[in-house]
Amino acid sequence: MFGCLVAGRLVQTDAQQVASDKFVFNLPDYEHVNHVVVFLLGTVPFPEGLGGAVYLCVPGGAAGQVWQLLGFITNEKPSAIFRISGLKAGEGSSHPFGMMDAPAAPSMAQVGVSVEGLHLLAQQTPVSSSAVSTLDSFTQFTQKMLDSLFNFTSSFALSQSRMSPNPSEMFIPASSIRRWYENFQRRLMQNPNFWKT
């Protein structure tokens, strides 16, 4: 029913069924994997009102085996790509897999699919860093640059009562930098190429 794909590797369709509604893919050498795609094969749809919560378990956490919610797939959204690079062992929340036997290899992660009601899927919150950004790299760089400039200049902020008079120094109100920052960010979100005109 499910497939799992990592770029540069063969498609996995050999999910192990660990419970009537739980399926697991082994993900060897996960340290070198940036993204994973989980999808329906198209041969068997989810029963009406059900979908699949997608989880990741990486080995080595001090807390033992912890599954992290990445997101979900449904008949209406039969595939999803998740970023797994940067997810840390031991960070996660409650999950439906329980304490299954972890793979023996230290570089083996697991991707799990838990068949659940759509109303439950809508209430769950995936780990934020698993979402794949839809922004291009230039937009991401520009936003990081804006954040860096704003944080850097804010670190020098002084109230007027703490400023010592210095006729050779120019001061810019922090509110004007904040206003510029918000305007630039708004324009960037509306049109990432606005600066070219």
N, C-alpha and C positions, 0 to 999 in steps of 0.2 A: 504493500500500500504506500510506503514512503521511500524516498531516496535522499541521499546525502552526497553533496559534491564539494570538493576542495579543488581549487584551481591547480592544474598540473597533475591531478590524480584521476584514477578511474572513478566512475560513479559507483557509489555503494547502494545496493538495494537489499543487502542481507541483514536487515535489522533483526536483532534478537528480541523475541517477545518474552518479557520478564514478568508480565502479568496480563490479564485479559485485555487491559486498556493501556499498557505501557510497553514501549519499544525503545531499544538502545542500539546506537551505532558506536563502534570503537573508532577512535580517532588517533592513530599512531603518529608519533613525532609532532604533536600538537604545537610545540614551541615554534615551529616554522610555518604555522598556519595563521594567516591574517583574517580571512573570512571563510565562512561555511554557509552553504546553501542547503536548505531543507525544503523538500517539495513532495507533493502527491504525485504518484506515478501516472495517475489518470485512469487506472484500471478499476479501482474501487474508491468511490467517494466516501466521505464521512457520512454516517447516518444523520438524518434530519436533526438539527439542533445541536450538533456536536462539531468540535474542531480539535486541533492539536496544539497544546502548549509545548514549546520547544525549550529544553534545558541543556545546560552544559555543566559537566563535572570535570574539574582539573585536579590532578593528584597533588599531594604534598602539603595540604593545609594543616596547620596545627590542630584545627578543630575536627579533623577527620574528613570524611567525605561530605562535601557541600555542593549542592546543585544550584546553579544560577539560572533564573528565568531569562531567556533571550527574547522571546516574543511568541508568535503563534502563526499557524496556518489554518485555513478553512477551505471549504469548497469554493467560496467566492474569492479567496486569496490563496491559491494553491501552492505558492512558493514564497520564500522569503530568504533574504541574505542577511547574515549577522556578522558583525565584526567581533572576533574573539581575541585578537591580539590585545594585550593590555589588561585583560580580565585576570584578577588575582585569585589564587586558591584561598579558600576560607571565607570569601565574601559571598553571601547569598542569603536566602530566606527559606521559609518553609516550602516544601516541595512534596510531590506525591510519590517519589521513588523510594522513600525510606532509606535504610542503611543497607543497600545492596552490596554484594562483594565487589570491591574496587579492583580494577585490572592490576595485575602484578607489575607490569612495566611502568617505571616512573615517568616515561614520556608518552604515556597513553591516556588520553582524555576520553570522555564519553559524551555523546550527544543523545539526549533522550526526548522522546515524544510521548506526551501523556494525553490520551483522548479524554476531553472534558466538555462540559456544556458550554455553549457560546456565552451564556449569561455569566459564567464564572471567568471565562477568558477575558471578558470586557472589564472585569474588576481587578485583574492582576496588573502589576507594574513591573515591566522588565528592568534589568540593570541598565542604567542609562548609557553606559559606554558600549553597549552591544548594537545600538542602532547605527546603521550605515548612513553617513552623511550624504545628503543630496546636493551639497554645495560643492562647486569646483574648487580646486586647490588655490586659485588666486583669491577667491572670496574668503576662503578659510584663512589664508595668510593675512589678508587685509583686516579681517575681524580680530585676529590675534595681535596684529600690529596696533590697532586702535586700543585694544584692552591694555597692551603694554604701555603705550604712550599715556593713556589716562591714569593707570596705576602709578607710573613713574612720576608724572607731574603732581599727582595727588600726594605723594609721599613728602613733597616739599611744602605742602600747604601750611600756612600759619594764619592765625587770626590776626586782625589788625592791631589788637592790643599787644601782641607778642612781637610785632615787627619793629626792628630798630631802623631809624632813619638812615638812608644811604642814598644820596642824590645821584650816584652813578648807576644805580640798580633799577631796572624796570620790573614792575610786578603786574601780573595778569590775574584777574579774578578767576578763581577755580570754577565759578558758575559759567564763565564764557567758554572754558575748555570743555565742561560737561555739555553745554549746549551744542558746541561744534561736534563733539563726539556723537551725541544722539542724532543730530542732523545727518552726519556722514553715514552712520550706520543705517538710518532709515532709507536714505537714498541708495545705498549699496544693496539693501534688500529689495527695493523696487526695481533697480536696474544695475546689475553688477558692472556694466560698462559705462555708467554715467560719466566717469572721470575722463573718458576719451573725447568728449565733446567740448 
